[in-house]
Amino acid sequence: MKSFEKGELFEKYVEEVLFPDSEYDLIHRTNNYKQNKDRISLDTLKPDFKFKCKRTNIEFYVEAKYRSNFNWEDMLDIMRYNQYERFLKIEKDEKIEIFIAIGYQGEPNNPKNISFIPLKKLKHFTLYHSFLLKFDIEKKAIDITNYFGKEIISIKETKENIEKNNLKKRKKFNKTIFSSIVVVVFLILVNYGYDYHKKTKIENGIRTYYSIIRKKEINRLDEVVSPFVYRWFNDENLSINEIKKKAKEYNLKYNLTNIEIHWNTLKIEKNDDGNYVANYDVDYYVFKTKKSYKLKMTSVWNSNYKMTRLSEIIVDQR
């Protein structure tokens, strides 16, 4: 299958699955390869789609990109610099946000993974898997309101509101400034403490998971794994019972393994959807096969501190 054919199949998937007619109006769609072959339309220089949310009237652009596999550096090539510059200008001139929908691996009409990235978050044009995972979405209709108007009030806005209220109550400007700074610092500390608490709970969850695996106490996986997981190593959309079954089968087949986690490599970051992504390195040894592996692990954790995804990349094998 030619690359433009794969692209058109994924565009159809984006239009019908991620932004269905029941929830979004289609305002604009660029010409396909055959139409441009006869005569190129200037609209082709725009992103693939422009949608309007029927519920909120929010308008936005979406550029669809499908990639079959990672390149030799385990990265995905997404776009060229001139296209990025053109999109930035469109976003600025029209004051409409642009998003990049990236489908990778699997088939173009049913990709294994989908990332939905705001253009303003795209700082590089060749992306690592760990970056893509921060923007991973489920394969269903997107709720675009999650990307508009739900941001927490910024510290700057909070400070200005506090200053305005204090000016009405106090006559001395220096007291107003002092009160504002105190509140802002307090908000920063509270936010940092709240985030640190969550990350600590996730780290403890990772430790608990590997303790369960080492002790082969598979029935305890409910403690750290969500009832439904949309990615578990090479499998998709599994229940906790299916994961337990696979874990028990693995233990019967390989019996003894040794796992060493490099905690100094652990990085936990918050996604735009409120979930947390944890990346870390692991040395894994299977006694039966006498093979050792260096792995880069990625897990996604929900607000209940349960894993909804676990995947690995083999860096080295001996």
Secondary structure as GFF3:
##gff-version 3
##sequence-region A 1 318
A	DSSP	alpha_helix	3	13	.	.	.	ID=ss1
A	DSSP	pi_helix	14	18	.	.	.	ID=ss2
A	DSSP	beta_strand	24	29	.	.	.	ID=ss3
A	DSSP	alpha_helix	33	38	.	.	.	ID=ss4
A	DSSP	three_ten_helix	42	45	.	.	.	ID=ss5
A	DSSP	beta_strand	49	53	.	.	.	ID=ss6
A	DSSP	beta_strand	59	67	.	.	.	ID=ss7
A	DSSP	beta_strand	75	77	.	.	.	ID=ss8
A	DSSP	alpha_helix	81	94	.	.	.	ID=ss9
A	DSSP	beta_strand	98	107	.	.	.	ID=ss10
A	DSSP	beta_strand	110	118	.	.	.	ID=ss11
A	DSSP	three_ten_helix	119	121	.	.	.	ID=ss12
A	DSSP	beta_strand	126	128	.	.	.	ID=ss13
A	DSSP	alpha_helix	129	133	.	.	.	ID=ss14
A	DSSP	three_ten_helix	144	147	.	.	.	ID=ss15
A	DSSP	alpha_helix	155	169	.	.	.	ID=ss16
A	DSSP	alpha_helix	173	215	.	.	.	ID=ss17
A	DSSP	three_ten_helix	218	223	.	.	.	ID=ss18
A	DSSP	beta_strand	228	229	.	.	.	ID=ss19
A	DSSP	beta_strand	231	232	.	.	.	ID=ss20
A	DSSP	beta_strand	238	239	.	.	.	ID=ss21
A	DSSP	alpha_helix	240	254	.	.	.	ID=ss22
A	DSSP	beta_strand	257	270	.	.	.	ID=ss23
A	DSSP	beta_strand	276	286	.	.	.	ID=ss24
A	DSSP	beta_strand	291	301	.	.	.	ID=ss25
A	DSSP	beta_strand	307	317	.	.	.	ID=ss26
###
